[in-house]
Amino acid sequence: MRNAPTILHLDMDAFFASAEQASKPSLRGKAVVVGGLGPRGVVATCSYEARVFGVHSAMPMGQARRLAPNAAYLVPRFGFYRAISEQVMALLRALSPLVEPLSLDEAFVDLEAGAAAWDEASARLAGAKLRTDIRAVTGLTGSVGLAASKMLAKIASEQAKPDGLVLIDPGTERALLGPMSVRILPGVGPTTGDHLRRAGISTVDELAEAGEDELVRLLGKAHGHGLYAMALAHDERPVVAERETKSVSVEDTYDVDIHDRVRVGTEVQRLADRCVRRLRGAGLSGRTIVLKVRRYDFSTLTRSETLRGPTDDPGVVREAAARLLESVDTTGGVRLLGVGVSGLADFTQEDLFAQAAGELAALEPAEEAEHEAAEEQEAPAERHWTTGHDVRHADLGHGWVQGSGLGRVTVRFETPDSEQPGRVRTFRTDDPALEPADPLPLVSSGPRRPDGPDEGPVDQASSVPASLPKSWSGNGGGGATSRP
């Protein structure tokens, strides 16, 4: 184990919610909850202002609404978050070739491997500069932990939150870990934690005192050895720059259980096509097709079929997924469906194409685009406006959707550069002056026009009265609050 605290762990603060607050001046300093807004949605991230009310990640959205009824509830904008994440990861890779991303907003960095740090002083300087650079490039804040191992660096970043830096001095690790809950250690989840608690072990000190033999007896050889070492502050795991992709999958959760067997089959075929597009986009193929079905009673079934060799053919994946579905009873209804491909390779085995129902089933990229365009043409004429997403009005400029319903959409016109909360206007959902827009950067690279009208007065004819029926709360009750 190294002695210098040159392992850095970065965790962006309330990433999705902070990005939304930076993008929307009217939400700064207010409770913001990002996640699925449907009946079965869950919280992806919430702002620190929302956490005061007891809201937290992975909480059912219905419970969050009861705890914080006046918060702004927004649908995630993953493309927007991914673009910010790429900026942050570029800053990390400028520090070292060894960067291990854990998610869009979290990563380990081996500073010593990039000669960015070699002792406590240089590590602290590197961490402080990183936080400054992140704020300058993205306008957001991140918390940094520095220690001699990955486990300790992550613990340090948790202590640093929000918007701070904590360095664990060499030689103090055991004293720091001792009184902490065993749940702080990697690999100790709720089940293992409860098992240890029943054995009278709640803290890391108690874990170390139990001894290696007792932990092996309680948890098994591999887990027991590993946890005992971590209780002694020993963590030899290296920072790994590239994580091998083990599978590619897609899944959908449905607001209303699907009972129609034909509809279930159609959804599986659609998911199979989406999975293949993602597979091809990554330049991969796979041998094992996996079907996931969560039924009405929350029981989850997984079925898989391994082919003779790797494939990225949509016809093959669709047919395999359909065969797997035949073995699953969906009579009571289906809440979730997923299709995945594992056993990945960077090549395909051509003779697998013969397993498809026919070559016409294999969609070429151009045919896929035509198929998707045809589906869009069959969609209802009324446009759907997603709460929290960006729009642009021909006269009023850039804004975001606060909510929609009853044939109307409410928009707040503001940009990240706006000094004050923007104006709110309500329009018909089919207003030709209103169009979806790409997100604006949080940090302007140059002078940008204010978010007000591009030119000319507001077109009053294009809007409808801002007052809506009391039963309307935006996107079926999922809109953001319209308070300034």
Disulfide bonds with the S-S distance in Angstrom:
none
